[in-house]
């Protein structure tokens, strides 16, 4: 997958080794956590508790935030600072884990590709054992559309792919993957028609906010499948 030429983070390149990333700051005690008497320990009596650092969780959070920024603004406007703000992490933590924009963007695209692959594997598994293909597909669409925010981001990535070649493999992977998992069930022609119908239906639901008309979509899928048999 092609990504832009190496670009250093704001303020110049950062080393990949060195001191650990900055913590997020102290956790303030709550009423439930205070000892008898309701007073917090003195600062010099006990170090302030700090959030546990989880490198993998931070990497995942930064990759997810980068996907959102790319979907909204495109790769060209994606910066360490914007990603850090979206992830709710310090800029220093962002540049510690991903010293260059290339590394940050590559991690985001890898996560998006892995998420898409997992979705397609789930769909393939469900369809493989489904007694009624049309009903199973409608159920999958309904479950997918339940998280409208994630759907919006994924569709925005598809739109961004029309402008940026680095994003194109993501859009093509979903389009081709959906078609390919339908082919064993209905054949090439019907798989093309049904995948187009599902993409159009999901986009319509996303734009209008309307609920899924399950009976109508089920009938349309059956009609397309029967027409090519």
C-alpha positions in Angstrom: 0.0 0.0 0.0 1.5 3.4 -1.0 1.6 6.1 1.6 3.0 9.6 1.4 6.7 10.3 1.6 8.1 10.5 5.1 7.1 13.6 7.0 8.3 14.4 10.5 6.0 15.4 13.3 5.4 19.0 14.4 8.6 20.3 15.9 10.9 17.9 14.0 11.6 14.2 14.1 11.4 12.3 17.3 13.6 9.4 18.4 12.1 6.0 18.5 13.8 5.1 21.7 14.3 7.0 24.9 12.2 7.8 28.0 8.8 6.3 28.3 5.8 8.3 26.9 4.2 10.9 29.2 1.4 9.7 31.4 -2.0 11.2 31.2 -1.7 12.8 34.6 -3.0 11.9 38.1 -6.3 10.3 38.8 -8.3 12.3 41.2 -9.7 10.4 44.2 -13.5 10.0 44.3 -15.7 9.9 47.4 -15.9 6.1 47.1 -12.1 5.7 47.1 -11.3 7.9 50.1 -10.3 6.3 53.4 -12.4 6.6 56.6 -12.8 10.3 57.5 -13.2 11.3 53.9 -9.8 12.9 53.4 -7.3 12.0 50.6 -3.7 11.1 51.7 -1.3 14.0 51.7 0.7 14.4 48.5 4.0 13.9 50.4 2.7 10.7 52.1 1.8 8.8 49.0 2.6 9.3 45.3 -0.4 10.3 43.2 -2.0 7.4 41.4 -1.5 7.4 37.7 -3.3 5.7 34.9 -1.7 2.5 33.9 0.2 2.8 30.6 -0.9 0.3 28.0 1.3 0.7 24.9 -0.9 -1.5 22.7 -4.1 0.3 23.8 -2.5 3.6 23.1 -1.4 2.5 19.6 -4.9 1.2 18.9 -6.5 4.4 20.1 -4.1 6.5 18.0 -4.7 4.4 14.9 -8.5 4.7 15.4 -8.3 8.4 15.9 -6.2 8.7 12.7 -8.8 6.8 10.7 -11.4 9.3 11.8 -9.2 12.3 10.9 -8.3 10.8 7.5 -12.0 10.1 6.8 -13.0 13.7 7.7 -10.0 15.7 6.3 -8.0 13.4 4.1 -4.4 12.2 4.5 -2.9 15.5 3.5 -4.5 17.3 6.5 -3.8 14.5 9.0 -1.3 15.7 11.7 0.1 14.3 14.9 -1.5 17.2 16.8 -5.0 16.6 15.3 -4.7 12.8 16.1 -3.5 13.4 19.6 -6.4 15.8 20.3 -8.9 13.3 18.9 -7.5 10.4 20.9 -7.3 12.5 24.1 -3.6 11.8 24.5 -0.6 14.2 24.8 1.2 15.1 21.6 4.4 13.7 23.1 2.7 10.3 23.5 1.6 10.4 19.9 5.1 11.2 18.5 6.6 8.6 20.9 4.7 5.7 19.4 4.6 7.1 15.8 7.6 9.4 15.2 6.6 10.1 11.6 3.3 10.7 9.8 4.1 7.8 7.6 4.2 5.5 10.6 0.9 6.9 12.0 -1.0 6.7 8.7 0.3 3.2 8.0 -0.9 2.0 11.4 -4.3 3.6 10.7 -4.7 2.0 7.3 -3.6 -1.4 8.6 -6.2 -1.2 11.4 -8.9 -0.2 8.9 -8.0 -3.1 6.7 -8.0 -5.5 9.6 -11.4 -4.3 10.7 -12.8 -4.7 7.3 -11.4 -8.2 7.0 -12.9 -9.2 10.3 -16.3 -7.9 9.2 -16.2 -9.8 5.9 -15.1 -13.0 7.8 -18.1 -12.6 10.1 -20.4 -12.1 7.2 -19.0 -15.1 5.3 -19.4 -17.3 8.4 -23.0 -16.3 9.0 -23.9 -16.8 5.3 -22.2 -20.2 5.2 -24.6 -21.6 7.8 -27.7 -19.6 6.9 -30.8 -21.5 5.9 -32.1 -18.4 4.1 -29.5 -16.2 2.4 -31.8 -13.1 2.0 -32.9 -13.1 5.6 -29.3 -13.6 6.8 -28.1 -10.7 4.7 -30.8 -8.4 5.9 -29.9 -9.3 9.5 -26.2 -8.5 8.9 -27.1 -5.2 7.3 -29.3 -4.3 10.3 -26.5 -5.2 12.8 -23.9 -3.3 10.8 -26.1 -0.2 10.6 -26.7 -0.2 14.4 -23.4 1.7 14.9 -24.0 4.6 12.6 -20.9 6.5 13.7 -18.6 3.6 12.5 -20.6 3.2 9.3 -20.2 6.9 8.6 -16.4 6.8 9.1 -16.1 3.8 6.8 -18.2 5.4 4.1 -16.1 8.6 4.4 -13.0 6.5 3.9 -14.6 5.2 0.7 -15.3 8.8 -0.5 -11.7 9.8 0.4 -10.4 6.9 -1.6 -11.8 8.7 -4.7 -9.3 11.5 -4.0 -6.3 9.6 -2.5 -4.8 6.5 -4.0 -3.4 5.4 -0.7 -6.9 4.8 0.6 -8.2 3.0 -2.6 -7.2 -0.5 -1.5 -9.5 -0.2 1.5 -12.6 0.7 -0.6 -11.8 -1.9 -3.1 -11.3 -4.6 -0.5 -14.8 -4.0 0.9 -16.4 -3.9 -2.6 -14.6 -6.9 -3.9 -14.9 -8.8 -0.6 -18.7 -8.4 -0.4 -19.0 -9.6 -4.0 -16.7 -12.6 -3.5 -18.5 -13.9 -0.4 -21.8 -13.8 -2.3 -20.6 -15.6 -5.4 -20.7 -19.1 -4.0 -24.3 -18.6 -3.0 -25.8 -16.9 -6.0 -23.2 -16.7 -8.8 -21.3 -13.9 -10.4 -24.1 -11.8 -11.8 -26.4 -11.9 -8.9 -23.5 -11.3 -6.5 -22.7 -8.1 -8.4 -26.3 -6.9 -8.3 -26.9 -7.8 -4.6 -23.7 -6.2 -3.4 -24.6 -3.0 -5.3 -28.1 -3.2 -3.7 -26.6 -3.6 -0.2 -24.1 -0.7 -0.7 -26.8 1.6 -1.9 -29.2 0.6 0.8 -26.6 1.2 3.6 -25.7 4.6 2.1 -29.4 5.6 1.9 -29.9 4.6 5.5 -26.8 6.5 6.6 -27.8 9.7 4.8 -31.5 9.7 5.7 -31.3 8.2 9.2 -34.3 6.1 8.2 -34.8 2.6 9.8 -34.2 -0.5 7.7 -37.2 -1.8 5.8 -36.3 -5.4 6.3 -39.2 -7.0 4.4 -38.6 -4.8 1.3 -34.8 -5.5 1.3 -35.4 -9.2 1.8 -37.8 -9.3 -1.2 -35.3 -7.4 -3.4 -32.5 -9.7 -2.6 -34.6 -12.7 -3.4 -35.7 -11.2 -6.7 -32.1 -10.6 -7.7 -31.0 -14.0 -6.7 -33.9 -15.8 -8.5 -33.5 -13.7 -11.7 -30.0 -15.2 -12.5 -30.8 -18.8 -11.6 
